Amino acid sequence: MAGLSLAALRHRDFAYYVTSSFLWTIAMQVQATALAWLVYDVTGSTLKLGMVYFVEFLPTVLLALPSGHWADRYDRRRIILLGVAFELAAAVALVLFSVLEMISVAAILAIAFIFGLARAVANPAARAIMPSLLPKDDLPGGVAWSSATWQTAVVIGPGLGGLLYALGPGYAFGTTAALLIAALAATVMMRGRTIEPSAHSGSSGGDLAALLAGLTLIHRNKLLLGAISLDLFAVLFSGATALIPVFAKDILHVNSDWGGLLRTFQAVGGVASAAVLTQLPLRRMVGRRLFVAVGIFGVAAIVFGVSQSYWLSAFAVFIMGAADMVSVYVRGTLVPLATPDALRGRVIAVEAVFISGSNELGGTVAGGAAALLGPVAAVVAGGGLTLAVTLLWIRMFPVLRNVDRFEDVHAK
């Protein structure tokens, strides 16, 4: 088992990739936490705080098609380096603004947009390059390691960002810059990969057919369409975590510290699940297990909705995180396997918009439903809709349901 669990990490470029991704993710979590605190300290406005998140998310939507096309046309490693370099420049600018006390709302929003722009360009290339860094047989283990390190960084980053910001904004942004330098160094150590053309890659230029090739493939390939849309609608309807502050204060009657801990339980559940998957990768019935995981996510959301016990709610949130990680693991393995390398950047860019959009819209849907129905009814209804989507998708996408082994999936 030890040999199996470490198989993916024995590949030099993949090890550098995981290291870079881990450092990059912690840096972005520290930056996001510190930037949110900074804008609220400067303005005291929740509207302007929301604007920071909006301007960081906007480039993901605006650049979804071209960034995916770039990831399929140019050296993906160089695109990652370019994106991280721009983030490093933005972090250094924040350090200088903090030291010189030149912070303004306009400067914060401009830098937040640069961070979002850099991630929108680099993320499709970063995700598209990963499957080419290790043999197909080791890809499931590689996805598990990538997910585990990412989730661990998500757990560590916000707390670290808060502690550093308490020392001073310059400390937080300086640490962000240092982590990005280390991520750049690890990426430099990776070797570039030649992208092999495929029959479905579209033209080599920037015409509309080439830009839309990822969308076209997702629509044509029922396995891709089923896997991506299942996650989209499951997250869209089950936005329980967006209402954690409401449940903590009004139903569980705990303060913000214990309420914040509830969200941490979800991340810990994801880390625990990913750690198990690095040791015991799924071998059989992966399609069915994807549906089971999404179903468990819906049931756990219902339990969270009806619970009036803090620890039962914490357990439900933990299970949601663990089940969601299984879904991420299966989808994160199936999508690259079912996608030609020459189209992987565009497919992943489209997927990123769907997933990011569902997270953003899921919180909006949960808030609106809570205003209309009350928080308990909203979460229970959302969990029920997630279960309904799961059952409907089982019937609509038998090709996804019937996937037995990852080795059986081939790009078409």
Secondary structure by P-SEA (a helix, b strand, c coil): cccccccccccaaaaaaaaaaaaaaaaaaaaaaaaaaaaaaacccaaaaaaaaaaaaaaaaaaaaaaaaaaacccaaaaaaaaaaaaaaaaaaaaaaaaaccccaaaaaaaaaaaaaaaaacaaaaaaaccccccccaaaaaaaaaaaaaaaaaaacaaaaaaaaaacaaaaaaaaaaaaaaaaaaaaabbbbbbbbccccccccccccccaaaaaaaaacaaaaaaaaaaaaaaaacccccaaaaaacccccccaaaaaaaaaaaaaaaaaaaaaaaacccccaaaaaaaaaaaaaaaaaaaaaacccaaaaaaaaaaaaaaaaaaaaaaaaaaaaaccccaaaaaaaaaaaaaaaaaaaaaaaaaaaaaaccaaaaaaaaaaaaaaaaaaaaaacccccccccccccccc
